[in-house]
Amino acid sequence: MDKLGENIRRERVAAKLTQEKLSELAGMDITNLQRIESGRYNTKVTTLIRLRKALHVDWEDLLPSEE
């Protein structure tokens, strides 16, 4: 979960979005986004889909590699 959170944070910063703005765009609570980015929350696939769409990135940009 740590790597997933790091990837989401990296893409959010690259898109110049605050946590508040990304959570708004993804239709989620900011507290959940904070937990996901910190690696403390195992999120649902539907939430990941909303985050991916809000960030306009591919799955490869978010999901940790198998390495």
Rosetta blueprint (number, residue, H / E / L):
1 M L
2 D H
3 K H
4 L H
5 G H
6 E H
7 N H
8 I H
9 R H
10 R H
11 E H
12 R H
13 V H
14 A H
15 A L
16 K L
17 L L
18 T L
19 Q H
20 E H
21 K H
22 L H
23 S H
24 E H
25 L H
26 A H
27 G L
28 M L
29 D L
30 I H
31 T H
32 N H
33 L H
34 Q H
35 R H
36 I H
37 E H
38 S L
39 G L
40 R L
41 Y L
42 N L
43 T L
44 K L
45 V H
46 T H
47 T H
48 L H
49 I H
50 R H
51 L H
52 R H
53 K H
54 A H
55 L H
56 H L
57 V L
58 D L
59 W H
60 E H
61 D H
62 L H
63 L L
64 P L
65 S L
66 E L
67 E L
